[in-house]
Every structure is written in structure tokens, then in C-alpha cells.
């Protein structure tokens, strides 16, 4: 077990605020990069967290999971030799890149090799398996574009002026 990762995970769990967790992640350089005005509500430290890059003005709600790898290679490498042949399967891992002005709703799952554009809102409980374009509102399993960021801003502007 990686004790350093365990220590940082325990520390993150004990920090009561998302702003405090973000400050800790930045100070300890636990992610590949974290911009300004970011709030991380999740308390879990993903494996290969250095593959996660977060832009400016990003809010990540509680229960969001970042998956930077898979472990299918462990299953495939233990198949009978007649099924796998001489192949030695390797672990797949990849980056997660999040642009500026992004909100990720509670309990969403962000898979590896995904880029989330700028000005994006992701609905709660979404599973992001593919890149999401700039200026979009996305939701679902799998996550897909359901609207535009501009339309959401205008809708909220009207609601706020009442």
C-alpha cells in the first residue's frame, strides 16, 4: 500500500470544506494542475490523481468520482492461456482535463481519457465517457449534450431578476 496516498486521502477526508480540500490538493501538488477559484467537494483521492487537470472557476459537487485507470488487465492476464495466448495485457490509464467555468453535479462519474470543455454544466449522476464540447449543458448515462451554456445563463438571469 502506498502510505503517502493513504495519508493524503485521510487528510482530505477530514478537511471540512471544499475550499479547504482544494487548498490542500494545490499545496501538496496532488493533481496535475488546479486553477483559481476551484472548489472540490469530493473527499476521495483518485489513483493517478496527477493525471487530473482542472481549469479556473470550477465547482465539483460531492460524490463525484474521477476514474483515471481501469483494472481489466488483471482479469485478462488471468484468463486461461488458450484464451489470451502469449499476450500480457497492460493497465489502461489516461488524463482527465476540465476547462474553465465548469460545474460537475453530485455523484457524477468522470472516466479517463476525457476532456470537459469550458463553460460546461454536468447534471448530477452523469457518467462522462467521452469529451464534452465547450458551451454545453450535459447530463445522463452516458452523458450527452442536452442544451447550451448560453441558454442556461439566460434562464438563470431571468429567474434572478424576478
C-alpha positions in Angstrom: 0.0 0.0 0.0 1.1 3.5 -0.8 1.2 5.1 2.7 1.6 8.6 1.2 -1.6 8.2 -0.8 -3.4 6.8 2.2 -2.2 9.8 4.4 -3.4 12.4 1.8 -6.7 10.5 1.4 -7.3 10.6 5.1 -6.3 14.2 5.3 -8.7 15.1 2.5 -11.5 13.2 4.2 -11.0 15.2 7.4 -11.0 18.7 5.8 -14.5 20.1 6.3 -14.8 22.4 3.4 -14.4 22.1 -0.4 -12.3 25.3 -0.5 -10.0 23.8 2.2 -9.7 20.5 0.3 -8.8 22.4 -2.9 -6.2 24.4 -1.0 -4.7 21.2 0.4 -4.7 19.5 -3.1 -2.9 22.5 -4.6 -0.4 22.9 -1.8 0.6 19.2 -1.9 0.5 19.1 -5.8 -1.8 16.1 -5.7 -3.4 16.8 -9.1 -1.7 17.6 -12.4 -3.0 21.1 -12.1 -5.7 23.1 -10.4 -6.7 26.6 -11.4 -8.1 29.5 -9.4 -11.5 29.7 -7.8 -11.9 25.9 -7.6 -14.0 24.0 -5.1 -13.6 20.3 -4.6 -16.3 18.7 -2.6 -15.3 15.0 -3.1 -13.3 13.5 -0.3 -11.7 10.7 -2.3 -8.2 10.9 -3.7 -8.3 9.1 -7.1 -5.5 6.8 -8.0 -3.2 8.5 -10.5 -4.6 11.9 -9.4 -1.6 13.6 -11.1 -3.5 12.8 -14.4 -6.3 15.3 -13.4 -6.1 18.9 -14.7 -8.7 21.4 -13.5 -9.2 24.9 -15.0 -10.3 28.1 -13.4 -13.7 28.7 -11.8 -14.7 25.1 -11.4 -17.1 23.6 -8.8 -17.1 19.8 -8.3 -20.0 18.6 -6.1 -19.9 15.9 -3.5 -19.7 12.3 -4.6 -18.0 13.0 -7.9 -15.6 10.2 -8.8 -12.6 10.5 -11.1 -11.6 7.2 -12.7 -8.1 7.6 -14.1 -7.5 3.9 -14.9 -9.1 0.5 -15.2 -8.1 -2.9 -13.9 -9.4 -5.1 -16.7 -5.9 -6.1 -17.4 -5.9 -8.1 -14.1 -8.8 -10.2 -15.3 -7.4 -10.6 -18.8 -4.0 -11.7 -17.6 -5.5 -14.5 -15.6 -7.6 -16.0 -18.4 -6.6 -19.5 -19.5 -3.6 -19.4 -21.8 -5.7 -20.8 -24.7 -7.9 -17.6 -24.5 -5.2 -15.0 -24.0 -2.3 -16.6 -25.9 1.1 -15.0 -25.2 -0.4 -11.6 -24.6 0.4 -9.7 -21.4 -2.3 -7.1 -21.0 -1.3 -3.7 -19.6 -3.3 -1.3 -17.4 -5.1 1.4 -19.2 -4.9 4.9 -17.8 -5.5 8.4 -19.0 -5.9 12.1 -18.3 -9.0 13.9 -17.2 -8.9 17.6 -18.4 -11.6 20.1 -17.1 -11.8 23.5 -18.8 -12.8 26.8 -17.2 -16.2 27.7 -15.8 -17.4 24.2 -15.2 -19.9 22.7 -12.7 -20.0 18.9 -12.2 -23.1 17.7 -10.4 -23.2 15.4 -7.4 -22.4 11.7 -7.8 -21.2 12.0 -11.4 -18.5 9.7 -12.7 -15.7 11.1 -14.9 -13.8 8.4 -16.8 -10.2 8.6 -18.1 -9.2 10.0 -21.5 -11.9 12.7 -21.3 -11.8 16.4 -21.8 -14.6 18.6 -20.5 -14.6 21.9 -22.4 -15.0 25.3 -20.9 -18.4 26.7 -19.9 -19.9 23.3 -19.2 -22.5 22.2 -16.7 -22.8 18.4 -16.0 -26.0 17.2 -14.4 -26.0 15.1 -11.2 -25.5 11.4 -11.6 -24.0 11.7 -15.1 -21.4 9.2 -16.4 -18.9 11.1 -18.6 -17.2 8.6 -21.0 -16.5 11.0 -23.9 -15.3 14.5 -24.5 -17.8 17.2 -23.8 -17.8 20.4 -26.0 -17.4 24.0 -24.8 -20.6 25.9 -24.0 -22.8 23.0 -23.3 -25.2 21.6 -20.6 -24.8 17.8 -20.4 -26.4 15.0 -18.4 -27.2 11.4 -18.5 -25.8 7.9 -18.6 -23.9 8.1 -20.8 -23.5 11.9 -20.5 -24.5 13.8 -23.6 -25.3 17.4 -24.6 -28.8 18.5 -23.7 -28.6 22.2 -24.1 -26.4 25.3 -24.4 -24.5 27.1 -21.7 -25.7 30.4 -23.0 -29.4 29.4 -22.8 -28.8 28.3 -19.1 -27.2 31.6 -18.3 -30.1 33.5 -19.8 -32.7 31.3 -18.0 -30.9 31.9 -14.7 -30.6 35.7 -15.4 -34.4 35.9 -15.9 -35.1 33.9 -12.7 -32.7 36.1 -10.7 -34.3 39.3 -11.9 -37.8 38.4 -10.6 
